[in-house]
């Protein structure tokens, strides 16, 4: 466990600082409500008026926000004190403490003072007045805790106090649906593995009762599952003899309950597609869980093929870094799972911005952007020799390291908390970038690279902080997007193989869906840098996990053409309202779309949320005439689907975020309408929903004889009707 969770919590401080007990420490279930009693015993320092306590949860925990005003409402917290006359000012502050315990309930002693031995009792989720309790976070955790911080002298500096109680576990909920995960590209007749898992309502892998389940694919594949399993089970030695595109189907008795991602089977497969997550972190920094749990989750639950642990350098101690290195070494198994050692260089945007540092070998040095949250002793141990205060310094140090050792390093800039500056991209060290993550969707960054003539490839990642790399659902307003994935073409399932695929930009990005994508221009594949002559023949294949809405082909930032796989039959009574956008490029870019709509001269029969994954958001209420929701976007699309019973004259009035407008159903039934609101691609579209699913598979061909001589960059964006997206790395051509 990271030392950041243990700072100032040793038993030697109990006498002077006091201590806290927390009960109960029973297991709780994600998304339920529970009650905890925290008792702080005042130490020898006592507590003066103006001092107080802070009770915090980790940065990404989506526990309910404690409130002190309404005993009948969710998340009510009560405060009592053994000292007569003591009085506290109480409130919740989502940014009231330093990371990783940013969100805190604050108890400021307004009347006192308190003496050694006095006790303060806080009941989080007090149900005595009718409250259901404190809402539990939406993700599992093996060692969850509440951190209690104390300021005895009204100094404004709070220290974490020792807790005598053990941590508690947060467990997944009951299984609500199944998922089948298979390799994307396999050779006919070659055995492969298939994963079956259950999922609770938040997407967490859950135990599966496999009795009565049957997995069916192309003959002769038929496997009956008859045993109870853990959070996920693996089926070995699955073989498909026939080439083509296959999707394995899971049946519960005679009912189909899940369908796998597409499995492309070919007679000869010189390269496979390996799925990975190139960025996430644990309790070593601002997240939860241990590095061991992290790599095990990626391999066993998320069923990805590779990952790397990327802790913020300014908080990652040498001890924590060694724990990460040992965990990567332990879980790295060529042919099954590639576990990379690494860390995140976390400089502010003004010095270059975030970039992941990934080592191909078992170890490597760290050059921190700062030592801001390390202990004083650690700062002394880490002199300027271990610093790289600017991205260009980092590039120079990594080049020097590689030249001296002959080892390989790859770095990935990204848009997270500290937006990377694209002008500081080093395409040799940093051949790809992260186009989507839990933080948002950042296609605009690709356009910036293309405009500047910088040749990069794309991957998706999660930047997850909840110990769920590769299968990361959003938990907070700052991270509202489903975690992305990177797909890498490689002949070798190893660190070396993944490295070479990334280095060559033979990769593509998705928002989490494991669709198949290939693209060529005059025989050159995605990521290639080559010379050719016109005309340019562009071809490719997409095999989706959901029906394909369209495939947009770009040259640089110009959309050349759009492939729509099949004419879409729209249902006039299914009204789809979509909103998207961000406020700006940097931290805090997310924008609220909380709002609602009403219909006149008609009625709403059904209202469903679209693409809203954050546990606390979605439709709050709807009736025949109204709907209300909470939603936050950061470049992704979210929305609401209405089934209505109304004539063309019926009017829907929409009010959310910056948007205030009305439209008739007749206008929308005649064609899609769009409203733009500035900012960073802020818009609302309203259309009828197509009632048929459309094709899952599509091959495209296009000859671009209009392309001019010179440098060109062709790439595609794929959009499925479930809102998942994918992007190819561009093909960079010099046309003569």
N, C-alpha and C positions, 0 to 999 in steps of 0.2 A: 504494500500500500504506500502511496506517495507520502513523503514527509510533509507535504503541504497540509494534509489532513491531521497531522499529529503535532503541528507546531504549538508550543505552549500548553500542551495537554498532558504532560507527564505528571505523575503523582506528587512530585516535589513541590509543585505550585499550589497544591490543595490548601495548605495551611494559610497562605497569604491571599490567594486569589479566590478561594472558595471552590466549590465543585457543584456538579449538576447530576441529578438522576433522572432517567426517562423511563416511563413505563406506560403500557406494557411493551415488550419486545417481540410480540407475536408476529407471525407472518401476516401480511395483508395482500390483497388482490388489486391489481391495476384497475384504476377507474372507479373503485368503490369509495366509501367514506369510512373514516376511522377516527379514533380519539387517542390522544397521547397526553399524559400528565408529566410536565417538566417541573422539577423542584430544584431551585438554586439555593444553596446554603452559603451565606455570606462568609467570606474569609476574614483574616486578620486585618486586611486593608479597610474593612467596612465599606460603606458606600455613602457618598455625600450627595446632597441635592444637586441635580444636574447630571449625575452619573446615571448608569442604567445598564440594561441588557439589550442585546440583539440576538434574535433566534433566526438562523438562516438555513436555507436549503441550497443545494448546488445550482449553478448557473442555468443548467438545462432542465432541471426538475420542474415539472408542471403540476406540482401540488397546488391546491387551492390557495388563494391569497388570504391569510388570516384577517378577519374583520372583528371589531370590538363593539359594534353598535347594535346589532340585531340578533338576539339569542335564538330566534326561530329560523334564521337563514343559514344556508351552508357556510362552512368555514368559520363559524363563530369561535372566538377565543376569549376565555375569561382569565382574569388576573386577581389573585389575592395575596396578602402578605401577613406574616405572623406579627409584625410590628403595628400596633394601633396607631392610627393617624398617618401612616404612609399612604401616599397617593402617586399614581403613575399617569403620565400622558402616554397614550398607546396609539400606534398607527402602523400601517404596512408601507414599506418603501421598496419598490422593485429594484432600485439602484442605491440602496442604503449602505452597502458595504463593499469592500474590495473583492475582486474575483479570488476564488471561484464561488464564494457565498454572497452573491450580489443581492439577492432578494431576501429581505429580513423583516421580521416583525420587531418593532422598536418599542421598548419600555423605558421611558425616561422618568427618573425619580423626580416628581414635582414637589413633593412634601415628604419630609423625613426628619433626620437621616436614618440609615440602617446601621445596625451594630453586628459585630461578629456573632455568628450563630443564627441570625434572623433568616427566615426562609421566604422566598418568593415562589408562588406556585402558578404556573401557566397551564391551562388546559386547552390544548389545540384541538378543535373539533368538539367543543363542549356541547353535549346533546341535552342538557338538563332543561333548556328552554324550548326544545322542539327542533333544533338544528339536526340535520342528518350527520353532521360531523365534518371533518376536514377531507376534502377531495384528494384522493391518492393519485400520484403521478401515473402516466400512461405507459411506462416502460418498466421492465423487471430490473431488479438490482439485488445483488447477493449480500450487500452490506450497506444498507441505507442508514442515514443518521441525520439528526438535526444538530447543527453547530451552534453553540451558545457562546457569545462574546460579552465581556464585562468591561465597563469603565467605572472605577471606583471614585474618581476625583473630578469628574466633569472636565476631563482633558480633551475629549473628542477622539482619543485613541482607545480602541477596543481590543482586548486580548481574548483569545479563545481559552475557555476554562475546561478543566478536566471533567470528563463524563465517566461516572462509575458504572454506567449501564452498557450492556452489549448492543451492537447494532441489530437491526431487524431486516428481514427479507421482504422484498416486494415481488410477488409471484404473478405469472401470467394468468389471464382469465380463461374461461372455457373456450374450446375451439368452436369457431363459427363458420369457417370455410377451409377448404384444402388448397394446397399448391403443389404442383408437380414441376420439378426443375430437371432438365436434361441438358446435355451438351448441345451447343448450337451447330457444330459442324463435325461430322464423324465419317469414318471410312466404312463402307459396306462390309459386313462380316466381322468387324472389330468390336470386341466387348467394350461397353461403357457403363457408367454408373448413373442411376436416377435417384433423385431425392424426393421423398414425400414428406410433407409437413402439414400440420394443422396450424391455424392462425386464430388468435383471439380478435376481438373487434377493433383493436388498435394495430393489428398486423404483427403482433409478437408471435413467434413460433410457440406452439403448444403441444402437449402430449396428444398422441393420436390413438384412438381405439380403432385398430385396423380390422377388427372382425367384420367380415362381409364385404371388404373392399377388394376390388379387382382392377388391375392396371392392364390396359389393352393398347397395343400398337399394331404396327404392320405384322402380319403373320410371319414367322411362327411365335411372335412375342405374346405371351399371356402369363401373367404372374398373379397368384392369389396371395394376399397378405393376411396372415392369421394370428399374429402376435401383437401384444401391446408394445408400443415403442416410446422413446423419449420425445424430446422436442422436435426431432426430425429423425427419419430413418433412411437408410441408403439401400438401394437394391443393386447388387453387383451383377456383372456378367450379362447385361442386357445386350442383345444382338439384333440388328436389323440388316437383313440381307439385300433388300431392294433399294436401289438408289431413288432419290426423289426427296420431297419435303414431307416429313412425318410429324404428327402431333400425337403424343401419348394421351390416352383418355382414362380417367379414373372413375370407376363406377362404384356406387354403394348399392349393392344388389343390382337392380336394373336401371338405376338413375345415375346419369352422368353428373358428377359433382366437381370435376376439375379437368382442365386440359393443359397440357404442357406448353412451354415455349416451342417454336418450330425447331425441328431437328433436321438439318440438311444432310442427307446421306449421299455420298459420292463414291465411285469406284476407286478413285485415287485422291487422297487428301494430303498434299505436301505440307500444309499448314492447318492448324486448328485455330479456333477463336477462343481466347481465354478472357473471362470476365473478372474485373477487379475494382477495388476501391482504393484510390491513391491518397486518401486523406481522411483521417479521423483521429480521435485521441480519447484518453481515459482519465481516471483520477490522478494520474501522474501530473496532470495540469489542471484543466477546468472541467473535466468530465467525471464519469463514474466508472467503476469497474477496474480490474487489474489488466496489465498487458497480456497475461496468460488467458484470461477470459476473453479478451479482445480478439486475439488470433483464433482461439477455438470457436468463437461465435462466427467469425468470417468463414471459416472452413466448414463447420458442422451445421450451422443454422442458416446462414445466408447462402451457403453453397456457392461462394465465389472461388476463383482459382488463384487469386493473389491479392495481397494488401500490404500496407505499410502503416506503422504507427507514427503519427506526426504530432508531437507535443510542442507547444509554444516554447521557444528557446529561452525566453526571459524568465520563465518560471520552472523550467525543467532542470532539476539538479543533476549532478554527475551520478549520484546514487540511483535516481529514477531512470536516467538514461541507460545505465548498465542493466537495470531490470528490464527495460524495453529490449535491449540487445539480446539478453538471455532468452526472453520469450520468443523473439523472432528466430533465434537459432534453434530453439526447441521445436517450433512448429514448422520450420522449413523442411519440406519433404519433396524433392524434385520428382516430377511425375504425378504428384497428387496436389501439392499446395506450395506456392511460393510466398514466403514470408520475408519481407524486406525490412532491414533496419534503417532508421532514419529519424529525422526531426524537422520541425518547421522553423525556418528563419522568419521571424515575426516582426520585421522592421516596419515602422510607419510608412504610409504611402510616400511621404516626402523623401525617404531614403531608399525607396524601391518597392516597398510593400511585400505582402506575404508570398513566400515560395516554399514548396516542399523540397527537402533534400533527401534523396534516396540513394542508398549504397547498394551496389551489387554484391559486395563481399560481406563477411560476417560482422565487420565493424568499420568504424571510420571516425574522424574527428568531428567536434562541434565548434563552430565559430558563431557565437551568439550576436544577435542584433543589439542586445543589452543584457544586463543582469538585474533588471528592475525588481523582480519579485523573488530573487534568491536571498538566502540568509546572508548576513554580513560575513560570516565565516566562509561561505561559498564564494562570495564576491572576492574575498582576499585570495582564495585559492585559484580563482579564474582571472588572471591578469589580462592586460591588453593582448597578450599572445593568443587568447582564445576568443577574441572579439572580431567581428566584421560589421562595422557600424553602418555601412552602406552596401547596397546590392552589388555595386561594382567591386567593392572590397571582397565580398563573398565570392564573386566570380573569380577574382584573381587568386584567392586562397585555394579554391577548389581546383583551379587549373594547376597550381603549384603542387597540391597534394597528388593529383593524378599523374603529373610528370615525374614526381619523386618515387611513387609507389607502383605505377603501372596499373592502378585500380580504376574502376569505372564508377562514375557518379552521374545521376540524372536529376534535374530539378524541374519542378512544375509550378510556375506562378499561378495564382488564383485570385478570385474576387471573394473575399470573406469579410472578416472584420476590418482588415487593413488592405484595401484594394491595391493590387500590384500595379505599378506604373508600366504600361506597355512599352514605353520608350526605353526602358531599362532591360528589356528582354534580350537575353543572349541565346540566339537560336541554336548554337552548338551545344551549350550546356542545358538549354531549356527548349527542347524541340516541340513540346506540346503544352497546352494550357487547359485549365479546367473551365468548361463552358457552362456547367450547371452543378448545383450542389443543394444541400438543405438551405443554404443562404439565398438561393434564387436561380434564375435563368439569365444567362449573360451573353446572348448571341451578339449583342452590341460590341462586345470586346473583340470577337472575331472580325467584325467589320473594321474596327480600329486597326487591327493588325494588317488586314488586307490593304487598307488605304495607305498605310505606312510602308508597304512592301516587305513586311516581316513574314517569313515563311514558317508557319507553325501548324501542328496538328491539334486535334481536340480529344479530350476524354471527359467523362462525367465522373463525379465522386460525391461523397456525402458530407464531408467535414462534420461527421457525427460526433457528439459528445456524450452519448448514452450507451456506449459499449455495444453498438449494433452496426459495425461496419458491413457494408454490402446490402443491408436490409434496414435502412434507417428511415423511420417515419418521423415527421416533424413534431416538436413538443412545445415550442415557444413562439411568440410573435416574431422574434428575430430570425427564426429558422422555420419557415412555414411550407417548405417544398419537400416533396419526397426525395430521398437521396438518390443521386445519379450513379451511373456505372460507366466504366470504360471497357470497351471491347478491343482486344489486341490480337492481331494475327501473328502467330509464331509457330515455328516448327517444333519448338521445345518448351515443355511445361517446366520451366525453371526460372530462377532469377535472371540468368544470362539471356534466355529466350525472350522473356518479357521485356528486358532492357532493350534488346535489339529491335523488337517490334515497335516500342515507343520511340526509340532513337530514329527509326526510319519513318515515323508518323503513319505506320500501317495500323491505324486504329480509328475507332469512331466512338461517339458519345451517345448515351441515352439518358432519359430522365428516370431510369430504373427498369424499363422493359427490356427483355432479352430478345429483341428482334434481330433478324439477320439482315446484313447490309453489305453489298459489294458494289463497287463503282470503278469504271475504267474510262479513260479518255485516250483514244488512239493506242490502246494496249497498255497504258500506264495506269497504275492503280493508285488508290487514295494515298496521299502522303508523298508520292514520288515527286522529285524535282528533275525535269527532263527537257530535252529539246525535241521538237516535232515540226511537222508542216501541216497546213490546212488542206482540205477541210477537216474539222475535228469531229470524230465519231464518239459519242458518249453513250455508254451502256451501263446497265446495272440491274441488280435484283434486290427486292425487299420482300422478306417473309415476316409478317407481323405477328404480334401477340393479340392484336385486335384488328378489326377492319381498318383499312388504310384510307384516310380522308384524301390526302394528296401528297405528292412528292414535288418539291420546288427545286429546280436546277438553277444555280447561280454561277455567274462568272464575276469574280470579285464580289461586289455588293449589288450587282445588277441581276435581277431575276430574269433568266433567259426564257424559261418556259415552266409551265406547271402541268404535271401529269395527274389527272383525276382517274383512278382505276376503273370506275364504272359510273354511269349516270345514277344520281342519287334520287330516290323517290322520297319526297318529303311529306310528312304527316301534317295536315293543316292545323290540327289541334294540339300538337306538341311544340311548345314555344321554348326555345333555348336562349337564355340571356347569359352572356359571357362578359366578364370584366378582367382587366389585366393592367399591369404597369408597376412602376416604382417611382419614388420621389426624386431620386438622384443616384449616383453611382456608388457612393460610399456607405459606411456603416449607418444604420438607421434608415436604409433606403425603402423599407417596407411601407406600404400605404394601406390604410384602413378602407374597406368597402362595407363597413357596417351600415345597414340600412334596410330598405324594404320596398314593397310595391303594393299597389292595389288595382283591382280591375272593376270597371263599371260596365253594366249591361252584359254581364256574363258571370261565370263562376269557375273557380279553380277546383278541379277534381283531385289532382295529385300534385305535390311539390317535392322535388328531390334535389339535394345538393350535387354539384358537379365538381369533381377534382379537388374537393376540400378534404385534406388529410389531417390537419391539425386537430387534436382531440377536442379542444374547447371551442372550435368554430363549427359553423354549419347553420342549418335552419333552426332558429329558436322556436318559431311558431308559425302556423299557417291556418287559414280558414278558406271558405269559399270566395272571400273577397280580398284577403290580405295575405302577405307573407313577410316575415322578418328574418334576418340572418346576421351572422357575424363572419367576416372574411378579411383576410390580409393577403396581399400579393407582393411579390418581389420579382416580377418578370414572368411568372407563370400565369396561366389562365385558370380562373375559377368561375363558378356561376351557379345558376339554378335552372332546372328543367320543370316546366309547368305543363300539365295536361289540363286543357281548358275545354269548356263547353260554352261557346260564344260565337256570335255572328261577326262579320267583318267590321261592323260599326263599333264593336266593343273597344274600350280604351284602357290601356295599362299605363299607369303613372309610376315611374321609377325614380327612386331617391336613394343614392348610396355614394359614398366618397365624394368626388367633385361633380357627380352627374345628377342632373335634375331634368327629366324630360318625359314626354308622353308620346304614345304612338297608338295607332289603331291596328287591330289584328289584320285588317285588309292590307295595310301597308307592308306588314311583315310577311304575309302570305304571298305577296307579289315578289318578294326578294329580300335578301339580307339588308339590314340597316346598320350603320356604324356611326358612333360619336367619338371624336378624339378630344382629349383634354390636356395635351401638352405633357410636361414632365418627361419622364423616361418611358415612352411608349404606353401612355395611359389611354385606355379606350374601353368602350362598351360596344358589343355587337349583339344584335337581336335577329334571330332567324327561326324558321321552322326546323324541327329535327327530322333528319332522314329516318324513315321507319324500317328500312332494310339494313342489314349489317354491312353489306358490301364485301369485296374480296379481301382475304388475308394475304394474298400473294400477288406480286406484280413485277413484271420485267419491263424495263424502259429502254428505249433507244432514241437517239436524237443526233442529227448532224447539224452542227453549228458552222455554217459557211459564211457567217457574218463576222466571225471573230477576226480582229485585226492582227497584223504582224506585231510581235512583241510579247510581253509577259502577260500570261493569263493564269487565272486560278479558278478552277471549277470544283464545286462542292454541292451537296444536296442537303436539304432539310426534309425529314419525313414527319408527318403528323398523322397520328391514329385517331380514331373517333372516341377513344377513351382519354384523350388529351396527352398521352405520352408522345414524346418527341425524340428524334434522333438526328445527329449531324455527322456527316462524313468529314474526315480530314480532307482539305483541298488537295487537288492534283495541280501542282505548279508547273506550268509549261512556258517555255520560250518558243514562240511560233515563228517560223521563217517562211 
